[in-house]
Amino acid sequence: MAKELHKLIFLVTILFLLSSCSTINIDYEEPTVESVSFKILPANGLEQNFEVGLKLVNPNKFELPFNGISYQLSVAGKNLAQGVASDIPTAGAYGESRFTVPVSTNLIKGISVIKALIDNKGQNINYQLRAKIDIDIPFVPKLTVIQDGIIPFGQKTQ
């Protein structure tokens, strides 16, 4: 009898815990990421290094801690560079986090982008930054952000 009572209490406890988990409603909005700076660093053999400044905006009423980020930069439709970083500062509630990440490319990828720039004949160039952010909050999935933009190489009209 006592064994059956323990089983019943255990089952009621499990059902209670499961029902309370289903009623948790996290009011979560996805953060936005944008590139704010780009710096060419010294080359290392056949590898060219860059530093990209990113701004992550947190529209939530709670802070967002991060485990890391992986990213890819495409220019003129060509995959130019990629990288990963783990030292990303926490974005405060209704705040932003600014940080720089290292990016590297090899000579072959650089040549294909230079060829695309030459073929473009001085016109503006499209770029795309694709970032996957690992948010350090249980049950919050990784966030993929894609930012498209234009590098102004074209002639300015007066």
Secondary structure by P-SEA (a helix, b strand, c coil): caaaaaaaaaaaaaaaaaaaaaacccbbbbbbbbbcccccccccccbbbbbbbbbbbbcccbbbbbccccbbbbccccccccccccccccccccccccbbbbbbbcaaaaaaaaaaaaaacccbbbbbbbbbbbcccccccbbbbbbbbbcccccccc
